[in-house]
Amino acid sequence: MTDVVTLKYWYNFDGEHEIVEKQALVIAPSTVVTANGECVSIEVIEKTDENGIATDWQTIANVILPEEIVTEIDFESLKELSVAEMFRRLAAISTKKA
């Protein structure tokens, strides 16, 4: 079963550390789909700190979409779909808005 959660990530922007929150769809243990900026990504969370903030992760795939599409993604409506079907629908939305 998939869950929609909010995850926190430690980012290093030019030597400055910042916590970034992302809505995420958990698709497997330690594997999530996130939407942030112009990207929908599949990420594997490899390590979190004692506060549950992701400190080490690997991006498996990125799909670049217009930011207005990414900000409108409703993971609750996508959580019952397979990953392939979810990305197919996102691609279809992107093509219609382009």
C-alpha positions as CSV (number, residue, x, y, z in Angstrom):
1,M,0.0,0.0,0.0
2,T,1.3,3.5,-0.8
3,D,1.1,6.4,1.6
4,V,1.4,10.1,1.0
5,V,3.8,11.7,3.4
6,T,5.9,14.9,3.9
7,L,9.6,14.3,4.0
8,K,12.4,16.6,5.0
9,Y,15.7,16.6,3.2
10,W,19.1,18.2,4.1
11,Y,20.4,20.1,1.1
12,N,23.7,21.8,0.8
13,F,23.4,24.9,-1.4
14,D,26.9,26.4,-2.0
15,G,28.0,25.5,1.6
16,E,24.7,26.6,3.2
17,H,22.6,23.8,4.6
18,E,18.9,24.0,4.3
19,I,16.0,21.7,5.1
20,V,13.6,21.3,2.2
21,E,10.2,19.7,2.7
22,K,8.7,17.6,-0.1
23,Q,5.4,15.8,-0.5
24,A,6.2,12.2,-1.3
25,L,4.3,9.1,-2.4
26,V,5.9,6.0,-0.8
27,I,6.0,3.3,-3.4
28,A,8.3,0.8,-1.7
29,P,10.3,0.7,1.5
30,S,12.7,3.7,1.4
31,T,11.5,4.5,-2.2
32,V,9.4,7.6,-2.9
33,V,8.1,9.7,-5.7
34,T,8.5,13.4,-5.0
35,A,7.4,16.6,-6.8
36,N,9.5,19.7,-6.4
37,G,10.2,22.7,-8.6
38,E,10.1,21.4,-12.2
39,C,10.8,17.8,-11.3
40,V,8.9,14.7,-10.5
41,S,11.5,12.2,-9.1
42,I,11.8,8.6,-7.9
43,E,14.2,8.7,-5.0
44,V,15.7,6.0,-2.7
45,I,16.2,7.3,0.9
46,E,19.5,5.7,2.0
47,K,20.0,7.4,5.3
48,T,18.1,9.7,7.7
49,D,19.3,11.5,10.9
50,E,17.9,11.1,14.4
51,N,15.1,13.5,13.5
52,G,14.0,11.6,10.4
53,I,15.5,14.1,8.0
54,A,16.9,12.5,4.8
55,T,20.7,13.1,4.7
56,D,21.6,10.6,2.0
57,W,19.4,9.7,-1.0
58,Q,19.7,8.6,-4.6
59,T,17.6,10.0,-7.4
60,I,16.7,7.1,-9.7
61,A,14.7,9.1,-12.3
62,N,13.6,12.6,-13.0
63,V,10.8,13.8,-15.2
64,I,11.1,17.5,-16.0
65,L,7.7,19.2,-16.3
66,P,6.5,22.8,-16.2
67,E,6.4,24.0,-12.6
68,E,2.7,24.8,-12.9
69,I,2.0,21.1,-13.5
70,V,4.3,19.9,-10.7
71,T,2.7,22.2,-8.2
72,E,-0.8,20.8,-9.1
73,I,0.1,17.2,-8.6
74,D,-2.2,15.5,-6.1
75,F,-0.5,12.4,-4.8
76,E,-3.6,11.3,-3.0
77,S,-5.3,10.8,-6.4
78,L,-2.3,8.9,-7.8
79,K,-1.5,6.6,-4.9
80,E,-3.6,3.6,-6.2
81,L,-1.8,3.7,-9.6
82,S,1.3,1.7,-10.6
83,V,4.4,3.9,-11.0
84,A,4.3,3.3,-14.8
85,E,0.6,4.5,-15.0
86,M,1.3,7.5,-12.8
87,F,4.1,8.7,-15.1
88,R,2.1,7.9,-18.2
89,R,-0.7,10.2,-16.8
90,L,1.8,12.9,-15.9
91,A,3.3,12.8,-19.4
92,A,-0.2,13.0,-20.9
93,I,-1.0,16.1,-18.8
94,S,2.3,17.7,-19.8
95,T,1.6,17.1,-23.5
96,K,-1.8,18.7,-23.3
97,K,-0.5,21.8,-21.5
98,A,2.5,22.2,-23.8
